[in-house]
Amino acid sequence: MERRSIGAGALSVGAVGLGCMPMSWAYTPSRRRGHESLAAVHAALDLGSNLLDTADVYGPFTNELLLGRVLRERRSDAFVSAKVGLRAGDQHVVADGRPGYLRRACDASLRRLRTDVIDLYQLHRVDPEVPVEETWGAMAELVGAGKVRALGFCALGAGAGPGAGRRGDRGYRTTLRHLERLQQVFPVSAVQAELSVWSPEAASQLLPWCAARGVGFLAAMPLGSGFLTGTLTPGEGFEPQDVRARHPRFTAEAMASNQVLLAGLRRVARRHGPGVTVAQVALAWVLAQGPQVVPVPGADRAHWAVENAGAARLRLTAADLAEIADLPVDVGAWD
């Protein structure tokens, strides 16, 4: 498998990463099984999907502890992407970009992950109370200390709010201003933001910035938080602690209306033969957006990790991409 460099780390190109958040946080608490999550991580690494994406806030802390059990044995097989800058409270999370906190958080993540270096350390959120240059400078010091190989900026959530939509402005102008400020302090090696068939805005608003500077792009939620797998049933509902229970895209009405998106992806899948799934088409679309793009779908079972990894072998045609581009706007975005 071809590799590209982010900092001093080798990241598989043309592969699909593994988002580890669902193993410990945000989705379907009753489904969490540590041994099955470990099997998913091993399956991904076996297939060359070497990017493992985590954060100290996932759990909190339990996601890093879980990955540490794998990294203890297979550190050389993995590209570890961790995030910092969010602290979990009783009912909410808060941004914390203070240099002292970042240094302590990094040391704690290294212990939980059972490694002496993090390949990519991402700023999870900008702290409105701390100049972003100060936060980024403290993270750069971690690179100098050999605890981190490269720095990334996470733009997840940047587009939430009024005006967000499949074809709308998701607020990335603010992200771009932050990125320009960060570049003056220390190089940005990767940007992470939502990118999927039903949230394609980053392809036109962030990817050009990344491509012009040789910056990697981690595509979060490339399967639309599970909707683009075609396995969710409208009206089935979600557990109260599942973030989708409060998302307007996942009401029964919105999910029913958005079935037309899945129907379009199924048509494309059928053209590529038996065994090709809706999820693989959705991931192949993300991979087609540029050579620096690595989709990072969440998976907490080995069979999902195997299916996702198979998307790297699927090549969509120009006709496929045009048909997907013409699919109707999704219903229930944050607008």
N, C-alpha and C positions, 0 to 999 in steps of 0.2 A: 504494500500500500504506500502510495506517495505520501511524503510528510512535508509540512511547512513549518517554519520556525516562528514562534511567538516568544520574543525574548530569547532565552536559552533553551526553551522547551520545544519538543517535537510534537506537533499536532497533526493527526491524520487529515489529509485533504481528500475530499470526495467521500468522507465517511460521515456517519451520523453519531453525534455524541449521546450521552446519557444524562438527562436531568434527574437528579436524585431527590428532589423536593417531595414528590408524592410518597416516598418511602417513610416520611416522618412528619409531614406537615401539610396542611391546607386541603387535602383531598381525602375523602372516604376513610375516616379513622378506623372503622371496623375491619377494613381489608388489610391493615398493616400487619405484615408477618416478617419478622427479621430474617429468618432463614430463606424465605422466598426473595426478599430484596437482595440478600447477598448473592443468591443464584443469578439474579438479573445482572448484577454488576460483573460477575465472572463471565456470564454469557456475552455481554457487550465487549469486554476486553478480549475474549477468545476470538471474536469476529473482527477485531481491529478498530472498534469504536472506542478509542482510548481517552476521549475527553469525558471526565467525570465532573459534573457541575454541582456544587453544594454551597452552603452558607451557614455561618454559625447560628443564625436566627432560626434555621429549620429545626424544629423540635420544641424549643431551642436546644441546640448542641447535640441532640441524639443522631442527627444525620451524619455529622462529622465522625462521631464515635462508630457508627456503622461502617462508614467507608474506611476508617482506620483498621478495621478487622481484615479488609481486603488488601489495603496498601501495605500492611505488615508483611504480606507474602508476595505482592505483585507490584511494588512501587515502580519498577522499571518499565512496566507495561502501560502505565497510566500517565495522562496529562491532567493534573489536578487544578481545577478552577474553583476558587473559594471566594466568598464575598464577605465584606465587613461594612459596618456603618449603620446597621439597624440593631436596636435592642428591643427584646420582647418584654412587654409589661403584662399585667394581669389580663387586660382586655384589648390591648392595642400594641403596635410597635412604634418606636420613635427613632428618628435619625440621630446619630451621634458621630460627629466628625472630629472630635477633639483628639489632638495628637497622642496624648497620654492614653486615652481609651483605645485608640487604634493599635498602639504598641502592645498593650496588654492583651487585646483581643487576638492579635496575630500569634503571640506566644501560646495562648490557650488553644487556638486552632491547630497549631503545629503539634501540640501534645495529643489532642484528640485524634488527629489524622495519622499519627504515628509516622511522621516524616520530618525531615530537617529543612525542607524547602517546599514552598507552594509555587507551582508553575505560573499561574495567573491569579493575581489578587485583585478583585474588583471592588470598586466603591459602589455599595448597594444603593445608597441614596445620598443626596447632597443635604448636609445639615444647614438649615437656613440661619443658624446662629453662629456658624463658623465659616470664615472665608474659604471657598473651595480650594484656593491655592495653598492655604495652610494645611488643610486635610491632605491634599495631594502631595505636598512636600514631605509630610510625615510618612506617607506610604512609600515615597521614593527613598527615604532613609532605610526602609526595610529591605529594599533592593540592594542598597549599598552594604547592608549588614549581612547579605547572603541568605536572608530568610524567605525572600520572594524573588522570582525570576523576572516577572513582567507585571505591568499594571493594566487593568481594564476599567472601563466605565460602564455601569449598568443603567440603562435608560428605561427599565421596566416601570410602567405606570406613568411615563411621561405624557402619554396620550389620553389618559383617563380624564373625563370631564366634558363640559359643554363643547359641542362641535366635533366630538370624536365620531368616526364612522369609517366604513370600508374605503371610501374614496376621499375622506376629509383630511383636515389638518389635525394631527394628533399631538401637537405641541412640541414637535422636535426642533423648532427654532430655538427654544431655550436650551435644549440639549446641545445643539451645535455651538451656541455661545459658550457653554461650559467647556466643551471639548477644545475650543480654541484657547481658552484661558489655561486649561490643563497642559496643553502642548507647550506653553511658554515655561512651564515648571519642569516637566519630565514627560517623555514620550508616552502617548497612549498606544498600547499594543493591541487592544481589542475593545469593541463596543458590543454590549448585549442589549437587545431590544426585541419586542414582540414582532414576529414576522411569520405570516401564514397566508393561505389562500383567502381567508376572510379578514385578515388584517395586513394588507400589503403595503401600507403607507411607508414603512421604513425603507422599502426598496427604492423609492424615489427620493426620500428625504434624508436618509442617513448613509445608505450604501455608497452614493457617489463620493461623499466625504471620506469614507473608509478606503475606497478603491484608489482615490487620488494620493493617498498617503501610505499605502501598503498596510493598512490596519485591518486586522481580522474582525469578523462579524459573527457573533453567536446569536443564532435565531431562537429566541425563547418562544414557548407555546406554539410550535409549528403545527401542532395537531389541534389547535383551538381548544385547549383544555379538555381534550377527549372527544369533542363533537365531531371533528374531521376524521375520526376512526370509523364512523358509521355504526358504532356499537351502542350508543345511548338511545334510550326509548323516550320520546316526548311524553311528559306526564308522569314518568316513573318517580321523579323526585330525587332529592339528594339529602344526605344526612345533615343535620343542623350545622355541624362544624365544617362542612364542605363549603369552600368559597363560592362554588357555583350555585349554591342555594340562594344567594343574594345577587347574582349577576343577571341583568336583564336579558342577556342572550340565552339564558337557560330556563326561562319560564316555559311552561308547556306550549303556550301559543307561539313564542319565538322559535322554539325548537321545531315545531310543526311547520312553520313558515320557511325555515331554513333548510328543510329537507331537499329543496330544489338544488341547493349547493352540492349536497351529497349525491344527488342523482347525476349531476354533471361529472363529478369525480368518478362515479361508478362507470359511466360511459367510457371515459378515458381508460380506466383500469381494464375493462373488457377488451379493448382494442389491443392491449399488451399481453393478453393471454390468460389462461387459468392460473390461479395462484397469486396474481397481482391484486393487492388490496387497495381500498380507498385510502388508508393511511399511508401506504407507500407512494401513491400518486401525490398526496399532499406534501410529503417530505421531498419527493423528487422535484416538485415545483420550487420548493425553497432552495434546494441545491442548485437548481438552474438559474438562480438569481445572480450568481457570481462565484468565481473560484475562491474567494476569501470567506464564503459563507459556510458555516457549520450549524446545521439544525441541532437543537438540543431538546428532543422530546422527553417528557417524563415517562418513566416505566418502573413498575414495582414487581413485575413478573418476568421470568426469563423468556417466555414465549413472545411477550411484547418487545423485548429488547432484540430478539432474533428477527422478528418481523420488521422492526424499524431499521435495523442494519441492512436488511435486504433492499431497502430503497436506494442504496448507493449504486446498485447495479441497474437501476431503471433509468432509461434515457427518454425523456419526453421529446416529442417532435414539435416543430414550429406550429403545426396544426393543433396539437394538444394544448400548447401554451396559449394560443389564441382563443381556443374554446374556453379555457379556464378564465382567461381575462374577461370574457364576455358573460360570465355567470352573474346573476343579479346581486345587488347589494344585500348584505346580510341584515336581518331584522334583530333589533334589541341591543345595538351598540350603546355606549354611554353617551347618549345625546338626548 
